[in-house]
Amino acid sequence: MGDFPILSLTLFIPVIGAIIIMILPREQERSIKYLAAISTLISLVLSLLVFCRYDMTNAGMQFVESIPWVKDLGVNYALGVDGISIPLLLLTNLIGFSAVYASWQVAERIKEFFALLLLLITGVMGTFVATDLFIFFLFYEVVVIPIYLLVIMFGSSKRVTKEYAGMKLTIYLLIGSAFLLVGLIALFIKAQAILGYPSMDIKTLAGLNYPVAFQIFAYSLMALGFGTLLSMVPFHAWSPDGYAGAPTAVSMIHAGVLKKIGGYGLIRIGLFILPAGAKYIAPIIALLAIGNVVYAGMICLSQKDLKYIVGYSSVSHMGYVLIGIASLNLISINGAVMMMFAHGVMAALFFAMIGNLYHKSHTRNVADFGGLAHQMPRLATGFMLAGLSSLGLPGTVNFIGEFTIFVGAFRNYQILTIIAISGIIITAVYILRTLGNLLFGPRKPEWDHLQDLRGPEMVPLLVLGGAILLGGILPFTLMDLINSGVGQLLTQIGPIQIGGIF
């Protein structure tokens, strides 16, 4: 692409859209919605272009942009992507574009809603393309403000109030960022002492030889920060309430990509810069990951609210990502990145379907429904695609991620991997039971007035459902790309051997 700043353009097109939206008169509701849709579509097309033009034979950071910003601190406005970040950049834009159409029925304070949504999408994208620690943390903090405002202004208030959900979500995000900030400051000071000059460049920091004790200390802080964002047990309680209280678009982005910042950070920053620290902390993360898989999965069995079922299911699925990262080998980390993409499209599709059903019926209680497939076959298709992907059905993208994680994790954690595999059975029980009660059985006359998906409501099903099937049937489209990025990263840090613990 030469010197064309395609990543900056991808990143800031939604910001430009948000600014124009705030300038437009409030009465031009259709123009506001179309502008949000066009902004996210342009970013999606640009991210697809980056995906297609990335040269896997020359693995490493590509489409690099770097402009000096705060020289006294060694901060540069630096962007770049590789085989790890491109799938997550693409995921963000797939979900962002779908989220706009999932919110097409928003009728109040439309300007504020879509402007904040576009800023949220930009903040998440920025974390995946930043190659400077300061820029990464800046974009991470940018996410907190719009997500809090979107939840308290536009959230639902069934089981928990939207104010409670928004505050709980924000507090946990800030707690995680506090641990992360301490770790980043410690890393910056230590690196400056070694280099003799300040630098926040991730690749430069990764090339230094830090004392093992320091690596354990810094990685522990990052594991707490990123683990909280990834809703690692016992720092998971914020997540289901956040889903339940958030509007549909925020639930989609929250489950689809916001959590993935945690997994991406553990790989890109934690493992890449502090491999010795990762080696010592990895068994602890693997053990906590089993809590995610089994504990959160069992909670799903007792839930009646659709959002809480998918919310706790997301916590459970993040356990697979955690054990994949903690296994510290090429196969498992490939699977973890693939699983982040797979869970993102699956969870976003689930929340899009739940949001559509709730908008029309004003209830999310599974027991209230039955036989919806009779009058809403397209909505039922969306639920089935998301549900079967969630339980890891072969032919869906989740199966590829889970299988790869288990193969890689079994090398180091035989017992824990066997326990984690049992999570598939738990998932199958609550997913099939929920889908059966919701979609099949006798048709309930009180829901005969419900209309099936139509027009803009079909976009999330087509985009996210297509990604689920394409990634499952043609897994090499993503796995080859991911392998190039993970392989390059592990080559740079060298082999990491962990004992046969658990």
N, C-alpha and C positions, 0 to 999 in steps of 0.2 A: 504493500500500500504506500511505499515511499514515505514521505514526511506528512502524509495526511493524518490529522489527529482523530482517527476514527473512534478511539475509546473515549476521548473527551466529548465528542459529538454524541455518542451513545449515552453517555452519562448525563449530559446537561440539556438534551432535548426536552425531557420531562420538566426540568426547571423552567425552561423558556415557556413551555406550555402552561405551567402553573402561573407564571407572571402574567401572561396574556389573559388567562382565565380571570384573574383578580382585577384586570382592567375592564373586562367586558361587563356590560350592565347585567344586573341580577336576573332580569326578565328573559334574557336570551339563553334559556335553559338548554335547548337543543344544540345551540352552538357550543356551549360549555362542554356538553357530553361528547360531541363529535371532536372537539379540540383535544380532550383527554384521550379519546380513542386514537386519534391520528398521532399524537405525541408518543404514546406507547407502541403504536405500530411501527413508527420510524425507528425507535430504539430496538424493537424486535428484529426488524429487517437488518439493521446494522450489526446486531449481535450474531445473526445468522451468517452474515457476510464474514465476520471475524472467524466464526466456526468453520466456514468453508475454505477460507484462505490461509488458515493456520498450517504451517509446514511441519508435519510430524517427523520428517526425516532430519530436521534441525531443531530438536526439542530444546525447550528453554523459553525464557521470556521473549515474546514477540509483540509487535505493534507498540513498542516502548516509547513513552513520552516522558521527558524530564525537564523541569524548569526550576532553577534555584528560587527558593521562597524566603526562608528565614536562615540566612547563612550562619549566624552565630550559633544556631542549634543544629546545623547540618540538615535542615529540613528542605526537601525538594518536593514540588508538585510532580510526583512520579507515578506513572501508570504503566501497566504491562499485563499480559495474560499468558498462561501456558495451559497444558493439558488438564490441570487441576481446576483452574479458575474459569476457563471457558464454559464448561458444562453448567457451572453455577451462575455465570452471567446470563447464559441462554435461559436457564430456569427462571431467573428473576424476571426476564422480559416476557417469557411465556405466561407466567402467572400474573404479572402486571397488566398485560394486555387483556387477559381473561377477566381480571378483577374489575376492570372498567365496565365491561359488559355485564358482569354479575351484579353491578351496582346501577344498572340502567333505570331501575324503578325508584331510585332515591328521589324524594320530592321536596325535601326541606334543606335549606342552606346548601344548595347544590354547588355554588361557587367555592365555599370553604371546603366541602367534602372532596371535590376532585383536585383542588389545588394541594391540599394536604396529602392526598393519596399519591400524587405525582412526586411530591417531595420525599415521601416515604420510600417510593421505588428508587429514587436517585440515591438516597442514603444507603440502602441495601446494596445496590449495584456498586457503589464506591468502595465498599469493603472488599469486594472480590477482585477489583482491578488495581487497587493501591499497592505500590511496591515500596512505600515509605511508611514506617511505623506511625509517625505522627498523622499522616493523611488517613491511614487506616483507622486510627482511633477517632479522628475528627468525624469521619463518615459514620462510624458506629454511634457516636453521640448525637449526630444529626437524626438518626432513626428514632430516638427516644421521644423527642418533642411532638412530631406529627402523630405517632402512634398513640400517645397519651390523649391528645386532643380528639383524635378520631374516635377513640373508645368512649370518652366521657360525653362527647357531643352526639354521636350517632349510634352508640351501642344499644343492645337490647337489655331488658331488665327482668328476666324471668327468675332464675334461681339465685342469681347475685345481681346487685345493682351495678349499673355500668360505671358509676363513680368508684365503687369498691374495686371492680375488676381493673379499671384503668390505673388506679393508684397502686394496687398490688403488683400489676405487671411492671409499672414504671419503677417501683422501689426495688424489685428483684433485678431489673436490668441495670439500675444504678449500683446496686450492691456488687453485681458481677463486674461492672466497669471499674469500680473502686479497686477491687483485687487486681484487675488487669492493669490499671494505671500504675499501681505500686510496682508491679512486675516490670512494666515498660520503663519506668523511671530508673529502677535498679539496673536494668539492662543497658540503658543509655549511659549511665554514669560509669558502669564497669567497662563498656566498650570504649568510652572516651579515655579512660585511664590506660587501656591497652594500645589504642590507636595513636593517642596524642592529639587528636582533634575530634570534634563532635560529628557524629553521623547517625542518621535514622534510617539509612538504606538497609532493607531487609537482607539483601544478598551480601552486603559488606559485613553486617553484623553476624551473618551465618558463617563467614569465613574465619572468625576469631576463635581462639582456643581458650575457653573460659574454664576456671577451676570447677571440678565436679561438684563440690559443695555449693558453689554459687548456682550452678545449673539446676541442682535439685531444688534450691530455694526459689529461683525465678520460675521454673516450670510448675512448681506447686501452686504459685500464685496465679499463673495463667490457666492451670487446670481448674482452679476454683472459679475464675472469671468466665472462661469459655464454657466450662461445665455447667455453670448456672444458666447461661444462655441456651445451652443444649438441653436444659432441664434434666440434668443428671441427678438421680436420687442421691441424697435427700433434698436437693435444691430444685425440686420440680413443681412444688405446690402452686406456683404462680401461673403455670402454663394452662391447665384446663379452665380455670376461672377466667383467664385472659381470653381464651377462645370463646367461652360462653358469653362474655359481656361485650365482645367486639362486634362491629358490623361485619357483614359477609366478606367484603373485600379485605378487611384487616385480618380476619381469621385466615383467609387464603394466603396472604403474604406472611403472616405470623408463622403459621404451620409450614408453609411452603419454602420460605427462604430465610426468614429471620433467625430461626433455630440453626440454620446451616452455617451462619457466621461463626457459631461456636465450634462446629466440627472443622470448618475451613481454617479457623485460627489455630486450633490444636495442631493441624498439619503444617500449614504455611509458616506460622511463627514459632509455635512451641517446639515441634519436632525438628524443623529445619535449622533453627538457631541453637536449640538446647537439646541435642540428641542424647547426651549422657543423663540429663535430668529426666527425659522421657523414659529412658530405660528403667530408672528406679521407681518412677511413679506409675508406670504402665500397669503392673499387676493390681494396684489399688483401683485404678480406673476400670479395669476388666471386671473386678469383683463388684463394684458399684453398678456396672452395666447390667449385670444379671438382675439386680434389683429393679432396674428399668424394665427389662424384658418380662420378668415373671410378676413382680409386684403390681406394676401398672396394668399389665394384662389381666390379672385377677380382678382388679378394681373395675375394669370394663364390664365384667360379667354381671355386676350389680347395678350398672347405670341404666337409667331410663330415658334420659335426655340425649338426643342425637349428637349434639355438640360435645357433650361430656364423653360420650362413647368414643368419638373420633379424637377428642382431646387427650384422653388417657391412652388411647391407641398410639397417638403420636409420641407420647413419652416412652411407651414400650418400644416402638420402632427405633427411637434414638439410642436405645441400648445396643442394638445391632451395630450402629455406626460407632459407638464408643468402643465396643470390643474389637471391631475391625481396626480402629486407630491404635488401640492398646497392644495389638499383636505385632505391630512394628515390622511387618514384612510387605513385600511388593504386592502379593495377592490380596492380603487382607485390607490394605489401604486402598487398593484399586476398588475393592468391593465397598469400602466405606464411602468413597466419593460417588460411586454409582448409586449406592443406597440413598445418599443425600438427594441426588437428582430424582430418583424413583419415588421416594417418599414425598418429595415436594409436589410433583404433578399429581400423585394420588390423593394426598391430603387436600390440596387446593380444589381438586374436582369434587371431593366429598363435601367440603364446606360450601362450594358453589351450589350443589344440589340441595343441601340442607337449607341454605339461605333462601333459595327459590321456593322451596316447600313452606318454609316458615312465613315468608312474605304473603303467601296465598292462604294459609290455614291458621296462622297465628299460634301454632303450637309446635313443639319439637319432641313431644312425648311419644315414644314408639308405640305404646299401648293404645294411643288414640287412633292409629291408622290400621289399615289392612286392605289388601287387594288393590293398591295404587297402580299396579302395573296394568290393570284393566283400562283405566281412563287416562293414565299418564305414561305411556310406553317409552317416550324419549327420556323423561326424568328417571324412569326405572332403569333404562340402559346406562345412564350416568352413574346411578347408585351401584349397579352391578359391576361396571368396569372398575370403579374405585374400590369396591368391596373385594372383588376377586384379586385385584392387584395387591390389596392390603394383606391378604393371607398368602401371598406369594405364589399364585397360580402360574405354572409354566406358560410362556407366551406373553406374559406381562413383564414390565421392566423391573418390578420389585423382585421377581424370582432371580434375575441375574445378580442383583446386588446381594441378596441374602445368601445365595449359594456360594458366591465368591468369598464373602466374609467368613462363612463357616469353614470353607476349605483352608483359607489362610490362618484362621484363628486356631484350628485344631492342632497346628504345629506346636503351639506354645501353651494352650489352655484346654487340654482335652476334656476335663471334667466340666469346666465352665461352658465350653462349647456345646457339650451334650445337653446341659441344662438350658442353654439359650435356644437350642433347636426345639425344645419342648414348647417354647413360646409360640411356635407355628400352630401347634394344636390348640392352645388357648385362643389365639387370634381367630382360628377357623370357627371355634365354638361361638364366640360373641358376634363375629361378622355374619355368619350364616344364619344365626338366630335372629339378629336384627333385620337382615334383608328379608328373611322369611316372614316375620311379623309385619314388616312395613309394606312389602310389595305384593305378597301373595296371600292366598286364602280367600275367604268370602269378601266380596266387595261391600264397602260400607256406604249406604245411600247418602249419608250426610256430607260426603266428599265428592258427590257427583258434579258439583259446580266447579271443581278445580280444573283449570286449563293446563294443558301440557306445555312443555317448552316450545317457544316460538320466537322467531325474529332474533333480536340480540341475545336472548336467553340461551340460544343454541351455541354461541361462540365458545363458552368455557367447555362444553361437552366435546365440541369438534377439536379444539386446540389441545386441551389437556388429555382427552381420551385418545386422540391421535398419537400424542407423545407416549402414552402408556403402551399402546400396541406397537408402535414403531420401535421403541426402545427394547421391547420384549422379543419381537420377531427378528429385528436386525441389530442385535446388541453391539456388534463391532463398530457401529456408527459412533458410539460413545466410548466403548471400552478401549479401543485402540488409542483414542485421543487421551483418555485418562491415564493409560499405561505409559504413554510417552512422558507425561508430566510427573507422575509418581516415580517412574524409573529414573528420570533425570535428578529428582530431588534426593532419592536414596543413594544414587551414585556420588553426589556431591558430599553427603554426610558420611558415607561409608556404611558397612554392615553394622547392624545393632543386634547383638545376641542377648536374649533374655532366657532365663532358666525355665525349665518345665514346671512352672508354678501352677498349682491347681490343675 
